[in-house]
Amino acid sequence: MVGMPHARFQFRLSTLLWITLAVACWFGGREYRRREMAFGPIKYLKFFGNTIKKRTLEKKVDLIRVGDPLNAAAVSEAKAKLLEYYQEKGYFRAKIEIIEGNKPNDRGVKFVIDQGPKIRTDP
């Protein structure tokens, strides 16, 4: 079956470690299996150095929410989405750094945002 969606199973090994297995995804007769590891629930989501409202940034980072299992890949993807959003708003020199959220013993996610100057392009 080409393009069959995969099934997701989530196992809680302890209060800190979650394993998500995504199995049975067929493309061109081959079966691909993927394993993600997530650690503990996210207790907080913080942004430092931003002038854009926190609620707006939380909407843009819809991959991670407070209470979800902490997944370093999702945090990295959220960073990319934030950077893309800032570039759409005209902050082409924006830099975003992940301070917390990409290590197994982290309890939450913290981003430090350096917006840089807003660059306006005339049509």
N, C-alpha and C positions, 0 to 999 in steps of 0.2 A: 504494500500500500504506500503510494507516494504521498508524502506530506501529511501523514497521520499525526495528529497532535499527541504530545507526550502526556503521561500521567505524572502527577506530583505526589509524593508521599513525604510526610514530615514526621520525624522521630525525635523525641525528646529524651536524650540520654541522661541528662542531669539538669539542674536549674541553670547551668551556664552554657551547655552545649546542645545545639540543635543540628540535625543533619537533614538536608533536603535532597531527596533522590528524584531525578527526573529520568524516566525510563521509557522505552518503547517509542522511539521516534525514527521512522523509516524514511529515507530519501534515496531513491534510485536503487532499491533492493538492499541497502545497507542499514544496519541498526546502530544508532548512536546512543550512548549512555553518558550521562553527565552527573556529577556529584558536586553539590555546594555545601560548604560548611558555614554555619552561622552560630554566633556565640551570644547567649543571653538576650534578654529583651532590652530594647533601647529605652533608657529611662529619661533622656532629654535630647533635644535637638536645638543647638544654639548657633547663632550667626554673629560674628564680631566684625566691626569696621564697615558695616553697610549703611546706606541711607535709604534703601528701599525697605518697605515695611516687612516685618518678619512673617506675617500671614501670607503675603504675596510670594515670598521665597519658599515657604512651606508648600504652597500649591505647586510651585515649579518643581520641587523635589518630591514628587508624589511616590517615588520608589521606596522611601523610608519614612516611617511614622513612629511616634512614640508607642511602645508596646510590641512592635514587630521584632523578630529575631535580628540581631546585629549581623549584617553580612557585608564584608569588606568590598566585595564586587559591586554591590548595590550602592555603597557609599561613594565609590569611585565614579560610578555612572551618574550619581546625583551631582557630583562635582562638575562633571562634563556638561550636564544640563544647566547648572547655574552659570557656568562660563558662557555657554551659548546664549542664555537669557540676557546676561550683561552686555554681550556684544550686539544683540538685537536692539538694546536700549541706547547704544552709542558709546559704551565703555569698552573700546577696542583694546585697551591696555590693561584690562582687569586681570588680576591674579587671584587665585583661590587656593588656599592651603588647607589640608585636612589635619587638624591638630589631634583629634580624638575620633575613633570610630573605625580604624583600619587594623587594630590589633585585638587578639582574642580576649585580653583582660579589660578592655574598655567597656564602660557602662553606658556611654551615650555618644552622640556625634557633635563635634564642634568644627565649624568652618571659620577661617579667618579670611576676610575678603578685602582686597586692596582694589578699589574701583578704578583708580586712576582718573585722569581728566575725561570729561564727556566730549567726544568729538562729533561735531555736526557736519554732515555732508549736504551741500546744497544741490538741488535737482538740476 
